[in-house]
């Protein structure tokens, strides 16, 4: 059956990244992982921080230990994460397309 551009854009996929004994599950838009967005991810931290919220739909990252407040999917959240997490998340998202 044919598919529309809007349906392709709304399609989601998920990736789970191990972090110590825990995992981070990210739901993202695979059709948002384009040549342009990959170039932005590779361009440096500011471009990375601005691009990731356009790719990620949701995740199970929390601000607090009680897991009551989700970490917002916004550039500031990515700016405050360690670089090792940036690399593993970027690789997982690119590899999972």
Beta strands, then each sheet from edge to edge (+ up, - down):
strand 1: 13-19
strand 2: 22-28
strand 3: 56-59
sheet 1: 1+ 2- 3+
end
